[in-house]
Amino acid sequence: MSIADNLARIHDRITAAALTAGRDPAEIRLVAVSKTRPAADVLTAFQAGQTVFGENYIQELLPKLTEVTEPVEWHVIGHLQSNKVKYIAGEVSLIHSVDRLSLAEEIDRQWGRLDRVCDILIQVNISGEASKSGTTTEEALQLLHHCARLPHVRVTGLMTMPPFFDEPERARPCFAALRQLADIVTAEAIAGVSMNELSMGMSGDFEVAIQEGATLVRVGTAIFGER
Ligand SMILES: *Cc1c(COP(=O)(O)O)cnc(C)c1O
């Protein structure tokens, strides 16, 4: 299967999952996770209509920023070290993986130098699994209140990465819990914080995530093949 074929099949599956859940398929954006893949694969996907790409590692993203000259939108989806933020300031349109105040403050500082605002998601470790990054559910609200005071950061939603399960249904409670947390945040009505985006679901479980309210699904393997 080619990248274009894979993309077409994933779009069909996104549409079907959305309709099953009574949702408008247009509410869901596909983030093509291009980590470990060469810039040529990004170009191939772009030519097949894919515009949003997610990268985990800044050292891998930086060369792609120059190699890919097409107007793609880059998202950071992996653990981000504060000392790397300066390299991507103004270059990425969404950071999914903000899990601590010191990182949000550095994003605020670097985007502030450009007099711009960076959209971010708060990554929540919904399952509480020790190996996963993300705030605890309890810390999330406090972090959101702090982020709301940063002028060059705008929180637009939440992200989570459940533990790996063979069976996608087992991830459903994590996705449902993230959506419930977003509802709690919305009820708090924190000025400047919106819960428009729920980034959840990967190759193995994006349909379940869509049924639970995902607006951004992060899919790598099912588009580009095994890493
Ligand atoms: C690698 C990765 C993905 C994509 O995973 P696939 O199983 O290849 O679809 C999504 N989100 C994050 C945070 C990742 O690191």
The ligand as an SDF file (V2000), in Angstrom:
LIG
                    3D

 15 15  0  0  0  0  0  0  0  0999 V2000
    4.6430    7.7060   17.6350 C   0  0  0  0  0  0  0  0  0  0  0  0
    3.5050    8.4410   18.2330 C   0  0  0  0  0  0  0  0  0  0  0  0
    2.2270    8.4120   17.6480 C   0  0  0  0  0  0  0  0  0  0  0  0
    1.8790    7.5650   16.4460 C   0  0  0  0  0  0  0  0  0  0  0  0
    1.8840    6.2030   16.7880 O   0  0  0  0  0  0  0  0  0  0  0  0
    1.4580    5.0850   15.7060 P   0  0  0  0  0  0  0  0  0  0  0  0
    1.1180    3.9210   16.5510 O   0  0  0  0  0  0  0  0  0  0  0  0
    2.6220    4.8720   14.8180 O   0  0  0  0  0  0  0  0  0  0  0  0
    0.2730    5.6120   14.9720 O   0  0  0  0  0  0  0  0  0  0  0  0
    1.2300    9.1910   18.2250 C   0  0  0  0  0  0  0  0  0  0  0  0
    1.4670    9.9510   19.3030 N   0  0  0  0  0  0  0  0  0  0  0  0
    2.6620   10.0140   19.8900 C   0  0  0  0  0  0  0  0  0  0  0  0
    2.8550   10.8890   21.0870 C   0  0  0  0  0  0  0  0  0  0  0  0
    3.7160    9.2520   19.3850 C   0  0  0  0  0  0  0  0  0  0  0  0
    4.8980    9.2990   20.0040 O   0  0  0  0  0  0  0  0  0  0  0  0
  1  2  1  0
  2  3  1  0
  2 14  2  0
  3  4  1  0
  3 10  2  0
  4  5  1  0
  5  6  1  0
  6  7  2  0
  6  8  1  0
  6  9  1  0
 10 11  1  0
 11 12  2  0
 12 13  1  0
 12 14  1  0
 14 15  1  0
M  END
$$$$
